[in-house]
Amino acid sequence: MGIREPLREMGCGLPHALEVMGERWSFLILRAAFNGLCHFEEFSQELGIARNILSNRLAKLVENGVLVRTPCEADRRKIEYRLTEKGLGLLPAMLALRQWGERYVEDITPNLVLVDCRDGQPVQPITIRAKDGRELSWHELGWQTPDKIGQPVDRHDGAYVKSGFPDEPEGSC
């Protein structure tokens, strides 16, 4: 059974997120910012990115509120790029992508493991959880209009189209 939403709907946040972050340099800049880099030269040196592309991507991330551009306290001639609350909100998405890559791409052995500072133990994989904390699989998800929140979703109501995913009964909607 597939979970389907009308793909032409404008009320979906994914197109906006992809407009802001939808190419690899933006993600790699964000990863570098999460790792404490904040100066143009640091990004350039660490990532090996062309200066014009870096300048363009930094400007787009600032324009979209992911990073903020401020003068450096120690040297007012230098500029720092710091994560905003909106930028920090991308951490779960970044971590989920990294975990996916480590799980499904061959020949990746991470040199570093993200751990909880308190006990030094690795963080758990990013998962989808129900309101009560249960971990949910793809087969337990459905779309609901805001006026029907709190009502169970009948995935057999004909609103869903067979998606071709495994474990879907033949002839199901």
Disulfide bonds with the S-S distance in Angstrom:
none
